[in-house]
Amino acid sequence: MTAYSDDTSPPELAPDGVTIRLPLRGRTEDGIHYRGYEELRPGEDGYDELLPLARANATEPDELPERPVDPETLALILRDSGSDSGSDWNS
């Protein structure tokens, strides 16, 4: 998987008011393009320098979905993707 920073987008302050999100783009080995974020938290390298820029680009809290996530479907998706690390996602 390849990943690279999206230099055209400034860092964002996440809705929690603490986490800084750095936009990333990339492509998997089989050619699927994706977008995501690298997250920085207090104490990590670069956090203090990026905080003023991120505060200027604070994101609004996400709206609640119209329908809640079905816990059984989420568990199946996480299991099938290999992301289920044994955490209790239903709590």
Buried (B, 14 or more C-beta within 10 A) or exposed (E): EEEEEBEEBEBBBBEEEEBBBBBBBBEEEEEEEEEEBEEBEEEEEEBEEBBEEBEEEEEEEEEEEEEEEEEEEEBEBBEEEEEBEEEEEEE
